[in-house]
Amino acid sequence: MRPPVFEHHRRLLSALLFALLLGCGRKSGDGGGGGVVTPPPPPTPTFRCTDSSVMVDKVALKCGAPLPGNVWQIDVVIGSPTTSTDIGGFAFDLLFDPTILEYVPDSARAGAMLYQDADTPLLIARISDPGRLVVGINRTSGAAGVQGLPGAYSQIMTFSMKAVPGAQFDADPRHLAFDMNRFQALDSSAQAQPILSISFSDQLLLSVQ
């Protein structure tokens, strides 16, 4: 017959061993992947803009800056220095897909180019039909023409475009492009004659991915 003290120690050791085994079992179970694993959320679609360098005497669209609310500021620039030194203004239409893009009302601003010599150019930008932005910008009557120059004086104007909420689309230059049947660079004469050395080019890519 075991002494009472020995029997007490045996029971105490058995209890401690059971507790240790139970603790190890719990740790092993917690790390064994038996629970439900929540997958990470999908990436949020981002409104992106990419462009390329502009050749001399080409009017093109450039990515200006991203703005809050899925908006991009778009710059209209001319490759400089331009051949012509008598640029008085520009008239052109921009086409965009209204199912995925919106023109931000009253966002159009004249760029530094036509402000040279302290003149304040006149600018009109309005939606004539869904998906068509009509633009006219020129120096005030009587102001001499200017030359497009590298830097700030290559910027004709800026405006902003917003991605339609929920729209997702791949990069494509046709999302926002010049109407190649309706564009002109104009000299400073009273007749505002077209400047044939200046042409327009599409090279902007917008996407929401």
C-alpha positions in Angstrom: 0.0 0.0 0.0 1.4 3.4 -1.1 2.0 6.0 1.6 -0.6 8.8 1.6 2.1 11.4 0.8 3.3 9.5 -2.3 -0.3 9.1 -3.5 -0.9 12.9 -3.1 2.3 13.7 -5.1 1.3 11.2 -7.8 -2.1 12.9 -8.2 -0.6 16.3 -8.3 1.9 15.3 -11.0 -0.9 13.7 -13.1 -2.9 16.9 -12.9 0.0 19.1 -14.0 0.8 16.8 -16.9 -2.8 16.8 -18.1 -2.8 20.6 -17.9 0.4 20.9 -20.0 -0.9 18.5 -22.6 -4.1 20.4 -22.8 -2.3 23.7 -23.3 0.0 22.2 -26.0 -3.0 20.8 -27.8 -4.7 24.2 -27.8 -1.7 26.0 -29.2 -1.2 23.3 -31.9 -4.9 23.7 -32.9 -4.8 27.5 -33.0 -1.9 27.4 -35.5 -3.3 24.6 -37.5 -5.5 26.7 -39.8 -8.7 25.2 -38.6 -10.5 28.6 -38.6 -12.0 30.6 -41.5 -9.4 32.7 -43.4 -10.7 36.0 -44.6 -9.2 36.9 -48.0 -7.7 40.4 -48.5 -10.1 43.0 -50.1 -9.6 43.4 -53.9 -7.6 46.5 -55.0 -9.5 49.7 -55.5 -9.7 50.8 -59.1 -7.6 53.8 -59.8 -8.1 56.6 -62.4 -4.8 56.7 -64.3 -3.3 59.0 -66.9 -0.2 58.4 -69.1 1.2 60.5 -71.9 4.3 60.9 -74.0 6.7 63.6 -75.1 5.4 66.2 -77.6 7.0 67.0 -80.9 7.7 70.6 -82.0 4.7 72.3 -83.6 2.3 69.6 -82.3 -0.6 70.4 -80.0 -1.2 67.5 -77.6 -2.9 66.5 -74.4 -0.7 65.9 -71.3 -1.4 64.6 -67.9 -1.5 67.6 -65.6 -2.2 66.4 -62.0 -4.5 64.0 -60.2 -7.2 65.7 -58.2 -9.6 64.4 -55.5 -12.8 62.6 -56.6 -11.3 60.5 -59.4 -10.4 63.6 -61.4 -7.4 64.4 -63.6 -6.3 67.9 -64.7 -5.5 67.7 -68.4 -3.0 70.2 -70.0 -3.2 71.2 -73.6 0.3 72.0 -74.7 2.3 72.7 -77.9 5.8 71.3 -78.7 8.2 74.2 -78.4 9.9 76.3 -79.5 7.3 76.7 -82.3 8.2 77.6 -85.8 5.5 80.3 -85.8 6.1 83.5 -83.8 2.6 84.9 -84.6 0.2 82.5 -82.7 -3.0 84.4 -81.8 -5.2 81.5 -80.7 -6.6 78.0 -81.1 -10.0 76.5 -81.9 -10.7 72.8 -81.5 -13.2 70.2 -80.4 -12.4 67.4 -77.9 -14.3 64.1 -78.1 -14.8 61.8 -75.1 -16.9 58.8 -74.2 -19.7 60.2 -71.9 -20.4 56.7 -70.5 -17.0 56.7 -68.8 -15.8 60.3 -68.6 -17.3 63.6 -67.6 -16.0 67.2 -68.2 -15.8 69.0 -64.9 -17.9 72.2 -65.5 -16.0 75.5 -65.3 -12.6 73.8 -65.0 -11.1 75.2 -68.2 -8.3 77.8 -67.6 -6.1 79.6 -70.1 -2.4 78.6 -69.9 0.6 80.9 -69.7 1.4 80.8 -73.4 -1.2 83.3 -74.6 -0.7 85.5 -71.5 2.7 86.6 -72.8 3.3 90.4 -72.9 0.6 90.9 -70.2 -2.3 90.1 -72.5 -5.4 88.4 -71.0 -6.7 85.8 -73.5 -10.4 85.0 -74.0 -11.4 81.4 -73.4 -14.6 79.6 -74.1 -15.1 75.9 -73.3 -18.5 74.3 -73.4 -20.2 71.0 -74.0 -22.2 71.2 -77.3 -23.3 67.6 -77.4 -22.8 64.7 -75.1 -19.1 63.7 -75.5 -18.0 66.9 -77.3 -16.1 69.8 -75.7 -15.8 72.8 -77.9 -12.9 75.1 -77.2 -11.9 78.6 -78.4 -9.0 80.6 -77.0 -7.3 83.7 -78.4 -5.4 86.8 -77.5 -7.5 89.9 -77.3 -8.1 92.0 -80.4 -5.0 93.9 -81.5 -2.5 91.9 -79.4 0.5 90.7 -81.3 0.9 87.0 -81.8 3.4 85.0 -79.7 5.7 82.0 -80.0 5.3 78.8 -78.0 8.4 78.4 -75.8 9.7 75.5 -73.7 8.4 75.5 -70.1 5.3 77.4 -69.0 4.9 79.2 -72.3 4.1 75.9 -74.0 0.9 75.5 -72.0 -2.2 76.6 -74.0 -4.9 75.7 -71.4 -6.0 73.2 -68.8 -9.3 71.5 -68.0 -10.4 68.6 -65.8 -12.0 65.2 -66.6 -13.7 62.9 -64.1 -14.2 59.2 -64.3 -17.9 58.3 -64.2 -18.6 56.5 -60.8 -18.4 52.8 -61.2 -16.8 52.9 -64.7 -13.8 50.7 -65.4 -11.9 50.9 -68.7 -8.6 50.0 -70.3 -6.1 52.6 -71.6 -7.1 53.8 -75.0 -6.4 57.2 -76.8 -9.9 57.3 -78.1 -11.3 57.9 -74.6 -10.3 61.6 -74.9 -9.1 62.9 -78.3 -9.1 65.8 -80.6 -11.7 65.8 -83.4 -9.3 65.7 -86.3 -11.9 67.4 -88.5 -12.3 70.4 -86.2 -9.0 72.0 -85.1 -7.0 75.1 -86.0 -4.1 77.1 -84.7 -4.7 80.8 -85.7 -2.5 83.8 -86.3 -3.0 87.2 -84.8 -4.4 88.9 -88.0 -7.9 90.3 -88.1 -8.9 87.5 -90.3 -7.4 84.9 -87.9 -5.7 82.8 -90.6 -4.8 79.1 -89.9 -1.2 78.4 -89.2 -0.5 75.4 -91.4 2.8 74.5 -89.6 0.9 73.5 -86.4 -1.0 70.2 -86.2 -2.7 68.3 -83.5 -1.8 64.9 -82.0 -3.6 62.3 -79.8 -1.3 60.6 -77.3 -3.1 60.6 -74.0 -4.2 57.4 -72.3 -6.8 57.4 -69.6 -7.9 54.2 -67.7 -9.6 53.1 -64.5 -8.2 49.7 -63.5 
